[in-house]
Amino acid sequence: MIRISTIFIAICMVLVAASLGLVLYAVAGISGTESAIVALTALTFLILYNAVSMRLRDRSDVGGQITDLSRGTADLARQVAEFGRRLATIEARIASSNSANSDRIQAVVGEINELGGLVRQLATTVSAHEDLMAGNAPLPAPAPVARQEQDASLDLMAPFEEERSAAPPPAPAPTPRPAAPAIQTQSANPVQTANGRNQTQLLATLRNAIDENRIDIFLQPMVTLPQRKVRFYEAVTRLRDERDQLVAAEEFISIAEASGLIGRIDNMVMLRCVQVLRRLMVRNKEVGVFCNVAASTLGNSTTFAQYLDFLEANRALAPSLVLEFKQSTFRNLGPAETENLAALAQRGFRFSIDHVTDLRIEPRELADRGVRFIKVPASLLLDPRQASASDIHPSDLSDLLGRFGIDLIAERIEGERAVIDLLDYDVRFGQGFLFAPPRPLRPEGSSATAAPNQAQDTQGSNGSGIPSSSATSAASAPQRVTGSAALARRI
């Protein structure tokens, strides 16, 4: 556009100069040479005038642009100065915060050192006291102490035990050593009676217990490590016979599966679990309950339809209700079981795997199926042979599962040394007799009663094979003595 306008102006100047020369030649009578000189002179002046005017106009435009640029540079300098001032303020605040945090850390370190000294003194005193009790005190004396510690660790269970509160039931005055065998015999009677039954008698007992609603629920807490705060409970199934003697799950689960009664048992247990969970959530919304489900229930279309309808009606509890299956169940899923498992996962229910026998685990596949917890025995995690037998070292298992949203729970923990070793493996949850045994729960309106010594029952789920109630009550106190003594020796 600029080039065309320039050509137009040049043509106009030539025409003006030529017109001036023709006028002088025709009107004034000047010769042709003189009129041509005058025309050339006029054309020269016009060209000079046009060049000067264009230069002045360009200078004014450039001056305006320089003014705008200088104004922008000034604004930029002002903003840089403002940013520098803010950066200096932030650095000053960070420096003051670091100094304050260092002072607080030093104070906390000092308090921790003081607490460490007190713990050493306490451990030494406890070790000496336990040695004196082991050498001089009567045998039944440590049992109430251990029971009190176990009751204190399950404070959330207190509202659901009615007459069985956190404190142990009133015990008679300490008796001499000969009275200990009578107590042990009384606690061992249920196990001996249960082992003495044949399958026919046990099946009849099982049918009567189902018909008369004598399927009891025991709760065992799962705690966070190392805080040991109760986070979940596992519902453990126990059967009471006609004489109110407890029958452990591992004794009747196989018979119940063979006779087709396991579906009714699972439905009763799920009903109790939902009732317990609703009562627990009144006080603590973050608590959860693990409920065991048998493989035959998952594969039976009729039983599972009833099971699914009940869970659908209680879908609001899905974030806090965890359905637990055996590892063998997940490894042998058929088309029907896979479809039913997907139906539960679509309704928001989470799954857990227990009865783990090896560490050959595929976390991606389990996470896709809705598994969010895996319970592995502490002895299996701490077994040095597992490092060579599995694809991953046990110490890395928790991090591997965590990448897929699965939490690792170490179960069957029975000593303080195991807790220390599991903390090195970054295990966040623990379960075992060290924290608390399964405790009996009496639902509202239930007439079930159980002796206090039968509360020391086996750890695990439906079908878990752990020591019986008499063995637990007899071995609970010595385990805690050994743990404290070991703590004193380590310090």
C-alpha positions in Angstrom: 0.0 0.0 0.0 2.9 2.4 0.8 4.6 1.7 -2.6 1.4 2.5 -4.6 0.9 5.8 -2.7 4.5 6.8 -3.3 4.2 6.2 -7.0 0.9 8.2 -7.1 2.6 11.2 -5.4 5.5 11.1 -7.8 3.2 11.1 -10.8 1.3 14.0 -9.3 4.5 16.0 -8.7 5.6 15.3 -12.4 2.3 16.5 -13.7 2.4 19.7 -11.5 5.9 20.5 -12.7 5.0 19.8 -16.4 1.9 21.9 -16.1 3.9 24.8 -14.6 6.3 24.7 -17.5 3.5 24.6 -20.1 1.8 27.6 -18.5 5.0 29.6 -18.5 5.7 28.7 -22.1 2.2 29.4 -23.4 1.1 32.3 -21.3 4.3 34.1 -20.3 6.1 33.6 -23.6 9.2 32.1 -22.1 11.2 29.9 -24.3 11.0 26.1 -24.1 14.4 25.7 -22.5 13.7 28.1 -19.7 10.2 26.7 -19.1 11.8 23.2 -18.9 14.4 24.4 -16.4 11.6 26.0 -14.3 9.6 22.8 -14.4 12.6 20.7 -13.3 13.3 23.2 -10.5 9.7 23.0 -9.2 9.8 19.2 -9.4 13.0 19.2 -7.3 11.4 21.4 -4.6 8.3 19.1 -4.6 10.5 16.0 -4.1 12.5 17.6 -1.3 9.3 18.8 0.4 7.8 15.4 0.3 10.9 13.7 1.7 11.2 16.2 4.6 7.5 15.8 5.5 7.7 12.0 5.4 10.8 12.1 7.7 9.1 14.3 10.2 6.0 12.1 10.3 8.2 9.0 10.8 10.1 10.7 13.6 6.8 11.5 15.4 5.7 7.9 15.1 9.0 6.5 16.3 8.9 9.0 19.2 5.5 7.7 20.2 6.7 4.1 20.1 9.8 4.9 22.1 7.6 6.6 24.7 5.3 3.6 25.0 8.4 1.3 25.3 9.9 3.4 28.0 6.5 3.4 29.9 6.4 -0.5 29.6 10.0 -0.8 30.7 9.2 1.3 33.8 6.1 -0.9 34.6 8.2 -4.0 34.2 10.9 -2.6 36.5 8.3 -1.7 39.1 6.8 -5.3 38.9 10.3 -6.8 39.3 10.9 -4.7 42.3 7.6 -5.8 43.8 8.4 -9.4 43.2 11.8 -9.0 44.8 10.2 -7.4 47.8 7.7 -10.3 48.1 10.5 -12.9 47.7 12.6 -11.2 50.4 9.5 -11.3 52.7 8.9 -15.0 52.0 12.6 -15.8 52.6 12.4 -14.0 55.9 9.3 -15.9 56.9 10.9 -19.3 55.9 14.0 -18.5 57.9 11.9 -17.5 60.9 9.7 -20.7 60.5 12.8 -22.9 60.2 14.3 -21.4 63.4 11.0 -21.9 65.2 10.6 -25.4 64.0 14.2 -26.2 65.0 13.5 -24.9 68.4 10.3 -27.0 68.6 12.2 -30.1 67.3 14.9 -29.6 69.9 12.2 -29.4 72.6 10.4 -32.5 71.4 13.8 -34.4 71.1 14.5 -33.5 74.7 11.1 -34.7 75.8 11.5 -37.9 73.8 14.9 -38.5 75.5 13.3 -38.0 78.9 10.5 -40.4 78.0 13.1 -42.9 76.8 14.8 -42.8 80.1 11.5 -43.3 81.9 10.6 -46.2 79.6 13.9 -47.9 80.4 13.3 -47.5 84.1 9.7 -48.8 83.6 10.9 -51.8 81.6 13.5 -52.7 84.1 10.9 -52.4 86.9 8.4 -54.5 85.0 10.9 -57.1 84.2 12.0 -57.4 87.8 8.3 -57.5 88.9 7.5 -60.2 86.4 10.5 -62.3 87.4 9.3 -62.0 91.1 5.7 -63.0 90.0 7.0 -65.9 87.9 9.1 -67.2 90.8 6.9 -66.5 93.9 3.3 -65.6 92.9 0.5 -68.2 92.5 -0.1 -69.4 88.9 -3.7 -68.0 88.5 -2.6 -64.4 89.6 -1.3 -63.1 86.2 -4.5 -64.0 84.4 -6.7 -61.1 85.6 -3.9 -58.7 84.9 -3.6 -59.8 81.3 -7.3 -59.8 80.9 -7.5 -56.2 82.1 -4.9 -55.2 79.5 -6.8 -57.0 76.8 -10.1 -55.4 77.9 -8.5 -51.9 77.9 -7.4 -52.3 74.3 -10.9 -52.9 73.1 -12.6 -49.9 74.5 -15.0 -49.6 71.6 -16.4 -53.0 72.4 -17.6 -52.0 75.8 -21.1 -50.8 74.8 -21.8 -54.1 73.0 -21.0 -56.4 75.8 -23.7 -55.2 78.3 -22.9 -57.1 81.5 -19.4 -58.0 80.3 -17.7 -54.6 80.5 -14.1 -53.7 80.0 -13.1 -54.9 83.4 -13.0 -58.7 84.0 -15.8 -60.3 86.0 -15.3 -60.5 89.8 -12.8 -63.2 90.6 -12.5 -65.0 93.9 -9.7 -64.4 96.3 -6.3 -65.8 95.1 -6.2 -69.5 95.7 -3.2 -71.7 96.3 -1.4 -73.4 93.5 -3.3 -76.7 93.7 -6.5 -74.9 92.5 -5.0 -74.1 89.1 -5.6 -77.5 87.5 -9.3 -77.2 88.3 -9.6 -74.0 86.4 -7.6 -75.3 83.4 -9.9 -78.4 83.4 -13.0 -76.3 83.3 -11.8 -74.2 80.4 -10.6 -77.2 78.5 -13.9 -79.1 78.8 -15.6 -77.5 75.7 -12.6 -78.4 73.4 -12.5 -82.0 74.7 -16.2 -82.4 74.2 -16.1 -80.9 70.7 -13.2 -83.1 69.7 -15.0 -86.1 71.1 -18.0 -85.8 68.8 -18.2 -87.7 65.6 -19.4 -86.0 62.4 -23.0 -87.2 62.8 -23.3 -85.7 66.3 -21.6 -82.5 65.2 -23.9 -82.2 62.2 -26.9 -82.6 64.5 -25.5 -80.1 66.9 -24.9 -77.7 64.0 -28.5 -78.0 62.7 -29.9 -77.4 66.2 -27.6 -74.4 66.7 -28.8 -72.9 63.4 -32.5 -73.5 64.2 -32.2 -72.2 67.7 -30.0 -69.2 66.8 -27.0 -70.3 68.7 -24.4 -68.9 66.3 -22.4 -66.4 68.2 -20.1 -63.6 66.9 -16.7 -62.9 68.4 -14.9 -59.7 67.5 -11.1 -59.4 67.3 -9.7 -55.9 66.6 -7.2 -54.9 63.9 -5.0 -52.1 65.1 -2.8 -49.5 63.4 1.0 -49.9 63.7 2.8 -48.6 65.7 0.0 -46.5 67.3 -2.1 -49.6 68.1 -5.3 -47.7 67.6 -8.3 -49.9 66.8 -9.3 -49.4 63.1 -11.3 -52.6 62.2 -12.9 -55.6 63.8 -13.1 -59.1 62.4 -16.2 -61.1 63.0 -15.3 -64.6 64.1 -18.0 -67.3 64.1 -18.5 -69.6 67.1 -21.2 -72.3 67.7 -22.8 -73.1 71.0 -24.1 -76.6 71.7 -26.9 -77.6 74.0 -24.7 -77.2 77.0 -23.5 -73.7 76.0 -20.0 -75.0 75.2 -18.3 -73.3 72.3 -17.3 -75.1 69.1 -14.6 -73.4 67.1 -15.2 -72.6 63.4 -12.5 -75.0 62.1 -14.4 -77.9 63.6 -17.8 -77.4 61.9 -17.1 -75.3 58.7 -16.1 -78.3 56.6 -19.3 -80.2 57.8 -21.4 -77.2 57.1 -20.1 -76.9 53.6 -20.6 -80.6 52.9 -24.2 -80.5 54.2 -25.2 -77.3 52.5 -25.7 -75.4 55.7 -22.9 -72.8 55.2 -25.2 -70.5 53.3 -27.6 -70.2 56.3 -24.6 -69.6 58.6 -23.2 -66.9 56.3 -26.6 -65.2 56.2 -26.9 -65.2 60.0 -23.4 -64.0 60.4 -23.9 -61.2 57.9 -27.0 -60.1 59.8 -25.1 -60.0 63.0 -22.2 -58.1 61.3 -24.6 -55.4 60.0 -26.1 -55.0 63.4 -22.7 -54.7 65.1 -21.5 -52.3 62.5 -24.5 -50.0 63.0 -23.9 -49.9 66.7 -20.2 -49.3 66.3 -20.7 -46.4 63.9 -22.8 -44.6 66.5 -19.6 -43.8 68.3 -17.0 -44.0 65.6 -17.7 -43.4 61.9 -14.3 -44.6 60.8 -14.6 -48.1 62.2 -15.1 -51.1 59.9 -16.0 -54.8 60.2 -14.6 -57.8 58.3 -17.2 -60.5 57.6 -16.1 -63.9 56.2 -17.9 -65.4 53.2 -17.6 -69.0 52.2 -16.8 -70.0 48.6 -19.9 -72.2 48.4 -22.0 -69.2 49.3 -20.5 -67.2 46.5 -21.1 -70.1 44.0 -24.7 -71.0 45.0 -27.1 -68.9 43.0 -30.0 -69.3 45.4 -28.1 -68.5 48.5 -26.2 -65.7 46.9 -29.4 -64.1 45.6 -30.6 -63.8 49.2 -27.2 -62.6 50.3 -27.1 -60.0 47.6 -30.6 -58.7 48.4 -29.6 -58.2 52.0 -26.4 -56.4 51.1 -28.3 -54.3 48.6 -30.7 -53.2 51.4 -27.6 -52.2 53.5 -25.7 -50.6 50.7 -25.1 -47.5 52.8 -22.7 -49.5 55.0 -20.5 -50.6 52.0 -17.6 -48.3 52.9 -17.3 -49.9 56.3 -18.2 -53.5 55.6 -15.4 -55.6 54.2 -16.2 -59.1 52.8 -13.4 -61.6 53.5 -12.5 -64.6 51.3 -9.8 -67.2 51.4 -6.9 -67.1 49.1 -7.8 -70.4 47.7 -11.3 -69.1 46.8 -9.8 -66.3 44.7 -7.5 -68.7 42.9 -10.3 -71.1 42.0 -13.0 -68.6 40.9 -15.4 -70.0 38.3 -17.6 -68.0 35.9 -20.5 -67.9 38.4 -18.3 -66.9 41.3 -16.6 -64.2 39.2 -19.9 -62.7 38.1 -21.2 -62.7 41.7 -18.0 -61.1 43.0 -18.4 -58.4 40.3 -22.0 -57.8 41.4 -20.8 -57.1 45.0 -18.0 -54.8 43.8 -20.4 -52.8 41.7 -22.4 -52.1 44.8 -19.4 -50.6 46.5 -18.3 -53.4 48.8 -14.6 -54.0 49.4 -12.9 -57.4 49.7 -10.2 -58.9 51.9 -8.1 -62.0 51.4 -7.0 -64.2 54.4 -5.7 -67.7 54.8 -2.7 -66.7 52.7 -0.3 -69.6 52.3 2.3 -68.1 50.0 3.3 -64.6 48.7 2.7 -65.3 45.0 0.3 -62.4 44.7 -0.8 -60.5 41.7 -1.9 -57.1 43.1 -3.1 -55.6 39.8 -5.6 -58.4 39.2 -6.8 -58.4 42.8 -7.2 -54.6 42.8 -9.3 -54.9 39.6 -11.6 -57.3 41.4 -12.2 -55.0 44.3 -9.7 -56.4 46.9 -8.5 -53.7 49.3 -7.0 -55.7 52.1 -4.7 -58.8 52.3 -4.1 -60.5 55.6 -0.8 -62.4 55.8 0.4 -64.3 58.9 3.3 -62.6 60.6 5.3 -65.8 60.6 4.9 -66.0 56.8 6.1 -62.4 56.4 9.1 -62.9 58.7 10.1 -66.3 57.2 13.5 -65.9 55.6 12.7 -68.7 53.1 9.9 -66.6 51.5 12.5 -64.2 50.0 13.7 -66.9 47.6 10.3 -68.7 47.2 8.3 -65.6 46.1 8.7 -63.1 43.3 9.1 -60.2 45.7 10.9 -59.8 49.0 8.4 -59.6 52.0 9.8 -56.3 53.0 8.7 -54.8 49.7 5.2 -56.4 49.7 3.5 -53.5 51.6 4.8 -50.9 49.1 3.9 -53.0 46.1 0.3 -53.5 47.4 0.0 -49.9 48.3 0.6 -48.8 44.7 -2.6 -50.6 43.8 -4.6 -49.3 46.8 -4.3 -52.5 48.8 -3.5 -52.5 52.5 -1.4 -55.2 54.1 -2.5 -56.6 57.4 -0.2 -58.8 59.5 -2.3 -61.3 61.5 -1.5 -63.9 64.2 1.0 -61.5 65.9 1.9 -63.0 69.3 5.1 -61.2 70.4 6.6 -57.7 70.6 9.6 -58.8 68.6 7.3 -59.6 65.7 5.9 -56.1 65.9 9.3 -54.5 65.7 10.3 -56.6 62.7 7.0 -55.8 60.9 7.5 -52.1 61.4 10.7 -52.5 59.4 8.5 -54.0 56.6 6.3 -50.9 56.7 3.2 -52.9 57.8 0.5 -50.5 58.8 -2.1 -52.8 60.4 -1.8 -55.8 62.8 -4.0 -58.4 64.4 -3.3 -61.0 66.9 -3.4 -62.2 70.5 -0.7 -59.6 71.4 -3.3 -56.9 71.0 -6.5 -58.7 72.0 -8.1 -62.1 71.5 -11.6 -62.5 69.9 -14.1 -61.2 72.3 -17.7 -62.4 72.6 -20.5 -60.1 71.5 -24.0 -60.4 72.7 -26.4 -58.7 70.3 -29.5 -56.9 71.4 -32.3 -59.3 72.4 -30.0 -62.3 72.4 -30.1 -64.8 75.1 -26.6 -66.1 74.4 -24.3 -66.4 77.3 -20.6 -67.4 77.4 -18.2 -68.0 80.3 -15.5 -65.3 80.7 -12.8 -67.9 80.1 -14.4 -68.9 76.8 -13.9 -65.4 75.5 -10.2 -66.3 75.0 -11.0 -68.1 71.8 -9.1 -68.7 68.6 -8.0 -66.0 66.2 -9.0 -66.0 62.6 -12.1 -66.3 60.4 -14.6 -69.1 59.6 -12.4 -72.1 59.4 -9.2 -70.7 60.9 -7.2 -73.2 62.8 -5.6 -71.4 65.8 -5.3 -72.6 69.4 -8.5 -73.2 71.4 -9.9 -71.0 74.2 -8.3 -73.0 77.0 -4.8 -72.9 75.3 -5.2 -69.1 74.8 -6.2 -68.3 78.3 -3.4 -70.4 79.7 -0.8 -68.9 77.3 -1.8 -65.3 77.2 -0.1 -64.1 80.3 3.3 -65.8 79.7 3.5 -64.3 76.2 3.1 -60.8 77.6 5.7 -61.5 80.3 8.1 -62.7 77.7 7.5 -59.6 75.6 8.2 -57.2 78.5 11.2 -59.2 79.7 12.6 -59.1 76.1 12.0 -55.4 76.0 14.0 -54.9 79.2 16.9 -57.0 77.9 17.0 -55.1 74.6 17.1 -51.8 76.4 
